[in-house]
Amino acid sequence: MHRGMHTDTERCVRAVQSKDARFDGWFYTAVLTTGIYCRPSCPAVPPKPEHMVFHPSAAACQQDGYRACKRCRPDTSPGSPQWNVRADLVARAMRLIADGVVDREGVTGLAARLGYSTRQIERQLLAELGAGPLALARAQRAQTARLLVETTDLPMADVAFAAGFSSVRTFNDTVREVFALSPSDLRTRAPKHAAAGTPGVITLRLPFRTPLNPDNLFGHLVATAVPGVEEWLPHSPEGAGGAPVGAYRRTLRLPYGHGIVALAPHPDHIACRLALSDPRDLTVAISRCRRLLDLDADPVAVDEQLRTDPALAPLVDKAPGRRVPRTVDEAEFAVRAVLGQQVSTAAARTHAARLVTAHGTPVDDPEGGLTHLFPAPEELAALDPDALAMPRTRRTTLTTLVRRLADGELRLGADSDWTETRAALLALPGFGPWTADVIAMRALGDPDAFLPTDLGVRRAARALDLPSTPSALTTRAAAWRPWRAYAVQYLWATDSHPINVLPS
């Protein structure tokens, strides 16, 4: 863990001098003599140590009057892994800010969701990140604006509105202050290939910390894909990256409308092609795609910890950088987890496809075979249990879950407290540890969620001479904390199941 790393000046200087990309997003270097701020891996000649000042966030740099470096573009570096690892107030607030809550609901809305006063949230964010929620949201708006300026032909007024600015003047002033360029200059300087050729389609690269193993990440998403909602294309759509690699596509339910995303793995980035019904959803769509693919993880820290166990070390060395495949919609995943209880992957897909056909919202997809948004809990609230081809007890489990989600009694989101939510799930009829923990792992993003009762995990444990009973395996897995969810990915990978194979 590198929490508070920006306060360790000596360590930060070493990282900058060695241009260590592993620390991109952990801290930012402000240069006193030039007034710019950079990521640690900036390719420029490092400044003298006495000219460096370190900040925990891009927003803190901007708040102190520094502008983003044009060479390393620190505003585009991967997000801090802290917000995926931690479950405290600051981490939950940062996940909500990334999901656009401050832009849509203001700081009071952020506070209401977290159950704290605005003063408490301001104080804690300032203490740890050097910037309050408004400054953090402003930095995010600036990055969204830059993406829209550089990758679309939208008029600047439309860019300002879509990025969340209240006026064109504020948009212009912010872009000039953060990037030392006008919006028009940003567009002029953008690479010629960056402009999207299809109206309403935005093409961009999602950065990550290396290594990243795409096999189980995309393999899991594709093997469990719900027809009509998700699909795998053998080749990326034109503009999604250029190389002849496959692309995972799915529909997205977003605050202002809907979208369709194509995600294709490349050695140094994920190619992302977004078609949005409302460009105001860009920030949220990017945030959810990053969460889906676990792109803000710190694979070096994860793998170093897991390698300390002799049983796991060969698995890590063979294919390092495994991520936890997550979700773009927590409620959707919870419903699908119940549909998958004690049935095969194929059967779970069949159950989900029937729900989608009967209750999902239709969408147009001119590029492929996507037909619907996965139905929201409110759309499933009137579900007829007798129409479900499953045992009566599981029908009760599903309808109870949907009802609690629809009425707001159970909330699943980026801001969920992992411990409290897990307890609330276990209190529902038909919810055992496996269902609660798989939701904690893949929907809530708990990096330490563990599945000792999972058949695949127990099979792998036996093959590796690990304890195979749930209690004994849990005891052994204590040494893997706080990364047990990643250990599950390595254990699952010992099987020949399609979830472990990148589709051809």
Disulfide bonds with the S-S distance in Angstrom:
none
